Amino acid sequence: MVNEARWMDGLDVRTRLDDITYNPMRSQEEFVIRMMRENAKTVYGRKNGFKTIRNMDDFRNSLPLTTYDDYLPYIERIANGERNILTAYLTEHISTMDGDGEGRLLPQSRWSVQTSYDYSFSAGFYIAGQQGLLTDGMTLNLVDNCIEHLTSGMTMGNLFGRHLNKREFNNAEVYVIPLGIEDDYLRALYVLSQKHISLALCDHYEKMVRLLRYIEKNWPRLVEEIENGNTYVQSNPERANAIREIMETHNIGTRMVEQLWPGLRCIMVHDVDRLSASFELLRTYCGSNVHFVFTGIHSPEGTFSTTLNLDDPQTVLIPDSAFYEFKPKESQGYSQLLTLDQLEIGRSYELVVTTFAGLYRYRTQKTLLVVGRYHDTPTVIIER
């Protein structure tokens, strides 16, 4: 029922995507005008004269390019509960940025949360459902879902983890790993004890590789716990014996997933920034019966592209989720930024965005390679 509900949400998203990708610049112009009109009375809007901006050209000529440091004083005020700072939209969540942005926070408005849910979450379920991959097994959730509930009513943490609680249902009947569990041993114990898994969710595919490697190294202890039972899992000698038979003949780094969980058919990956050698290892672990949905280019800064096809890292830019500007990779400065309709297939561009979260002409430091078109909208893969 949960998968079906998410598939229905994804169907609505795909229908909308099919419409707006035929004339993406119309959506881009509408996005800019809406942002200027609805946020003119915010602190940032008053400072930058939003009320005098009438069109896309005014916007690009009037507002400066920005980086994260430009938003620090605004973010602090939002985190303290102030409203109408960067946007007039209600702040529902504060994302935590990992990697190079460790320790950084970015407020997420109601619209940026919804956009992320639509295009990074529901759209993936649509692709999987269309291919018959949403079956009755449980979901292996490797998304960071330790969410903090603040006294202001906002939540803080990984935005993808927040999406796991988008609908109200009995999580214990849906997810293999109880929400909030981050310990490697407990994750492996829960996963190994459950045979009927049909779907996996990862914000980074390396987490799946890490889990499988942990099982390879520690399976004797895990099997003993499953056989005897403990605080976390009930005794299941039959499952323990089945795992033991598989692992005693298993060669490290080879097809293990289809043996331990024969019903696992689909892995949704929410991070396609890097497809390294570890991804090829994951393919080897999974075998030919497991398919991948690369849900698009997403980060705390915004939701920029969404999936089109199964097993395809190529994703389409979303015309109504942000306003995009592009610096050709070879350009030395930012004086001649291009718009969505000016991109050329085979060339690389640095991405500059304006988003529902209140980032305006923000330099993401992401470089995209244009590889094709979906209707009249560029499809891309990320280079960096």
C-alpha positions in Angstrom: 0.0 0.0 0.0 2.9 2.4 0.8 4.6 1.6 -2.5 1.3 2.0 -4.4 0.7 5.4 -2.8 4.2 6.6 -3.7 3.8 5.3 -7.2 0.5 7.3 -7.5 2.4 10.4 -6.4 5.1 9.6 -8.9 2.5 9.3 -11.7 1.3 12.8 -11.1 4.9 14.1 -11.1 5.7 12.3 -14.4 2.6 13.7 -16.0 3.6 17.2 -15.0 7.2 16.6 -16.1 6.1 15.5 -19.5 4.2 18.7 -19.9 6.7 21.3 -18.7 9.7 19.8 -20.6 8.2 20.7 -24.0 8.6 24.5 -23.3 11.1 24.7 -20.4 11.8 28.4 -20.7 8.1 29.3 -20.0 8.5 27.5 -16.7 11.8 29.2 -16.0 10.3 32.7 -16.6 7.3 31.8 -14.5 9.5 30.6 -11.7 11.5 33.8 -11.6 8.4 36.0 -11.6 6.8 34.0 -8.9 9.9 34.1 -6.7 10.1 37.9 -7.1 6.4 38.5 -6.5 6.0 36.2 -3.5 9.2 37.1 -1.7 9.4 40.9 -2.3 8.6 41.7 1.3 11.2 39.4 2.8 14.4 40.7 4.3 16.4 39.5 1.4 13.8 40.7 -1.1 13.7 44.2 0.3 17.5 44.5 0.3 17.7 43.4 -3.3 14.7 45.2 -4.8 12.6 42.3 -5.7 9.5 44.5 -6.2 11.1 46.3 -9.2 12.1 43.1 -11.0 9.5 42.3 -13.7 11.1 39.6 -15.8 14.0 37.2 -16.2 16.4 39.7 -17.7 15.7 42.2 -14.8 16.4 39.4 -12.4 19.7 38.4 -13.9 20.9 42.0 -14.3 19.9 43.1 -10.8 20.9 40.3 -8.4 24.5 39.3 -7.6 25.9 35.8 -7.7 26.1 34.3 -4.2 28.0 31.6 -2.3 27.1 29.8 1.0 28.9 32.4 3.1 26.5 35.1 1.8 23.6 33.4 3.5 25.1 32.7 7.0 23.5 35.7 8.8 20.1 34.9 7.2 20.3 31.2 8.1 21.1 31.9 11.7 18.0 34.1 11.9 15.8 31.4 10.3 17.2 28.7 12.6 16.2 31.0 15.6 12.6 31.0 14.4 12.4 34.2 12.4 10.2 34.3 9.3 10.2 36.2 6.0 14.0 36.2 5.9 15.0 34.5 2.6 11.5 33.4 1.5 7.9 34.1 2.6 7.4 30.3 2.6 7.2 28.4 5.8 10.5 26.8 6.8 9.7 23.1 7.5 13.1 21.5 7.7 16.8 22.4 8.1 19.1 20.2 6.0 22.5 19.2 7.2 25.2 19.2 4.5 27.8 16.4 4.5 31.1 16.0 2.7 32.8 19.3 2.0 29.9 21.1 3.6 30.0 19.3 6.9 28.6 21.5 9.7 26.7 23.7 7.3 22.9 24.1 7.5 20.4 25.0 4.8 16.7 25.9 5.6 14.1 24.1 3.5 10.8 25.8 2.7 7.6 24.0 2.4 7.9 24.2 -1.4 11.5 23.0 -1.5 10.6 20.0 0.7 7.7 19.2 -1.6 9.8 19.5 -4.7 12.4 17.1 -3.3 9.7 14.6 -2.3 8.1 14.8 -5.8 11.2 14.6 -8.0 13.7 12.7 -5.9 11.4 10.3 -4.1 8.1 9.7 -5.8 9.5 9.9 -9.3 11.8 7.0 -8.5 8.8 4.9 -7.4 7.1 5.7 -10.6 10.0 4.3 -12.7 10.2 1.1 -10.5 6.4 0.6 -10.6 6.3 0.9 -14.4 8.8 -1.9 -14.6 6.9 -4.1 -12.2 9.6 -3.9 -9.5 7.4 -2.7 -6.6 6.4 -6.1 -5.1 5.2 -7.2 -1.7 8.6 -7.6 0.0 9.9 -5.2 2.7 12.1 -2.1 2.0 15.7 -2.0 3.0 16.2 1.6 4.1 19.9 2.7 4.1 19.0 6.4 3.9 20.2 8.5 6.9 16.9 8.9 8.7 17.9 10.2 12.2 15.7 13.3 12.2 15.7 15.8 15.1 12.4 17.5 15.9 13.0 21.1 17.0 10.9 23.1 19.5 10.0 25.5 16.6 8.2 22.7 14.9 10.9 22.3 12.2 12.8 19.1 11.7 16.6 18.9 11.1 18.7 16.3 9.4 18.8 14.5 6.0 15.9 15.6 3.8 15.7 12.2 2.2 15.3 10.7 5.7 12.5 13.0 6.4 10.7 11.7 3.3 10.6 8.2 4.8 8.0 9.6 7.2 6.0 11.5 4.6 3.0 9.2 5.0 1.7 7.7 8.3 1.9 4.0 8.4 3.3 1.2 10.5 7.0 1.5 9.8 7.8 -1.9 11.3 5.8 -3.5 8.5 7.4 -1.6 5.8 11.1 -1.1 6.6 13.6 -3.9 7.4 15.7 -1.6 9.6 13.8 0.4 12.2 14.0 4.1 11.6 16.8 5.8 13.5 19.2 2.8 13.5 22.7 3.7 12.2 24.9 1.0 13.8 26.5 -1.3 11.3 26.0 -4.4 13.4 22.3 -3.8 14.0 21.7 -2.9 10.3 23.3 -6.1 9.2 21.5 -8.1 11.8 18.1 -6.8 10.8 18.8 -7.1 7.1 20.2 -10.6 7.2 17.4 -11.9 9.4 14.8 -10.9 6.8 14.5 -12.9 3.5 11.6 -11.1 1.9 13.1 -7.8 0.7 12.1 -6.3 -2.6 13.4 -2.8 -2.6 16.4 -0.9 -1.2 16.7 2.9 -0.7 20.2 4.5 -0.5 21.2 8.1 -0.3 24.7 6.9 -1.3 25.2 3.6 -3.0 28.5 3.2 -1.0 26.3 2.4 2.0 25.0 -0.7 0.3 28.5 -1.8 -0.5 29.6 -1.1 3.1 26.7 -3.2 4.4 27.5 -6.2 2.1 31.1 -6.1 3.0 30.2 -6.0 6.7 28.0 -9.1 6.2 30.9 -10.9 4.4 33.2 -10.3 7.3 30.9 -10.9 10.2 28.3 -13.4 9.0 29.2 -16.2 11.5 28.4 -14.0 14.5 25.3 -12.6 12.8 24.0 -16.1 11.9 24.5 -17.2 15.5 22.4 -14.3 16.7 19.7 -15.1 14.2 19.7 -18.7 15.2 19.4 -18.1 18.9 17.5 -14.8 18.9 18.4 -11.7 21.0 16.9 -8.4 22.0 16.6 -7.3 18.4 15.5 -10.3 16.3 13.6 -13.4 17.1 15.1 -16.9 16.9 14.9 -18.3 13.4 17.0 -21.4 12.9 15.6 -22.0 9.4 16.8 -18.6 8.2 20.1 -19.1 10.0 20.8 -22.4 8.3 19.9 -21.0 4.9 22.3 -18.1 5.4 25.0 -20.4 6.6 24.7 -22.6 3.5 25.0 -19.6 1.2 27.9 -17.9 3.0 30.0 -21.0 3.5 30.4 -21.4 -0.3 30.3 -17.6 -1.1 33.4 -16.0 -2.8 34.1 -12.5 -1.5 32.9 -9.8 -3.9 30.6 -12.1 -5.9 26.9 -12.4 -6.4 25.5 -12.5 -2.9 22.4 -10.3 -3.0 20.3 -12.6 -5.3 21.1 -15.5 -3.0 20.3 -13.9 0.4 17.3 -11.9 -0.9 16.0 -13.5 -4.1 13.1 -11.0 -4.2 15.3 -7.8 -4.2 14.8 -6.4 -7.6 15.4 -2.7 -7.3 17.8 -0.3 -5.6 17.0 3.5 -5.6 20.1 5.6 -5.4 19.6 9.3 -4.4 23.2 10.3 -5.1 24.7 10.1 -8.6 27.5 12.6 -8.0 30.0 9.8 -8.2 29.8 6.5 -10.0 33.2 5.0 -9.0 34.7 1.6 -9.0 32.7 0.7 -5.9 29.5 0.9 -8.0 30.8 -1.8 -10.3 31.5 -3.9 -7.2 27.9 -3.3 -6.1 26.7 -4.5 -9.6 28.7 -7.7 -9.1 27.2 -8.3 -5.7 23.7 -7.8 -7.0 23.8 -9.8 -10.2 21.7 -9.3 -13.3 18.3 -9.4 -11.7 18.7 -6.3 -9.6 18.0 -2.9 -11.3 18.9 0.6 -10.3 16.9 3.9 -10.3 19.2 6.9 -10.2 16.8 9.4 -8.9 18.6 12.6 -10.1 20.9 15.4 -9.0 19.9 16.4 -5.5 21.6 18.0 -2.6 20.6 20.3 0.3 20.9 23.2 -2.1 18.0 21.9 -4.2 16.5 19.3 -6.5 17.8 19.9 -10.0 17.1 16.8 -12.1 15.0 13.7 -12.1 15.1 10.1 -13.4 13.7 9.1 -16.7 14.7 5.4 -17.2 15.7 2.4 -15.3 19.5 1.7 -15.0 20.3 5.1 -16.5 22.3 7.8 -14.7 21.2 10.3 -17.3 18.6 12.6 -15.8 16.6 15.6 -17.0 16.8 19.1 -15.6 13.5 20.1 -13.9 12.1 23.3 -15.4 9.8 24.2 -12.5 12.0 23.3 -9.5 14.7 26.0 -9.8 15.9 28.7 -12.1 19.1 27.6 -13.8 22.1 29.5 -15.1 25.2 27.9 -16.6 28.8 28.9 -16.8 30.6 27.1 -19.6 33.4 25.0 -18.1 36.1 26.7 -20.1 35.0 30.2 -19.3 37.2 32.2 -16.9 34.5 34.4 -15.4 30.7 34.6 -14.7 29.9 37.6 -16.9 28.2 35.5 -19.7 26.0 32.9 -18.0 23.7 30.9 -20.2 20.1 29.8 -19.7 18.5 26.4 -20.1 17.7 26.8 -23.8 21.3 27.8 -24.7 23.0 24.6 -23.6 24.8 22.4 -26.2 25.0 18.6 -26.1 28.5 17.4 -25.3 29.6 20.5 -23.4 30.1 20.9 -19.6 28.8 23.7 -17.5 29.0 24.9 -13.9 25.5 25.2 -12.4 24.1 28.4 -10.8 20.6 28.2 -9.3 17.8 30.1 -7.7 15.6 27.8 -5.5 12.4 27.6 -3.4 14.7 27.3 -0.4 15.8 31.0 -0.8 19.1 30.6 -2.6 19.4 33.3 -5.3 21.9 33.0 -8.2 23.8 30.5 -6.0 27.0 29.0 -7.3 26.7 25.3 -6.6 30.2 24.3 -7.7 28.6 21.4 -9.5 29.6 20.7 -13.1 27.1 19.1 -15.4 27.7 17.4 -18.8 24.9 17.8 -21.2 24.3 14.4 -22.9 20.9 14.7 -24.7 17.4 16.1 -24.5 14.1 15.0 -23.2 11.5 16.8 -25.3 13.0 20.3 -25.3 14.9 20.1 -22.0 18.6 19.0 -21.6 19.5 15.7 -20.0 22.7 15.7 -17.9 25.1 13.6 -15.9 27.2 15.2 -13.2 30.9 15.5 -13.6 31.7 17.0 -10.2 
